[in-house]
């Protein structure tokens, strides 16, 4: 399981956790550029 799932998915798939789609979490990831870089690696 990836680090993001462990940290934000409570041990499950992070994208199934609705709280991960909040604006607060988006800004915790730092920036849109970092999020694009992270998702672009898949």
Secondary structure, 3 states (H helix, E strand, C coil): CCHHHHHHCCCCCHHHCHHHHCHHHHHHCCCHHHHHHHHHCC
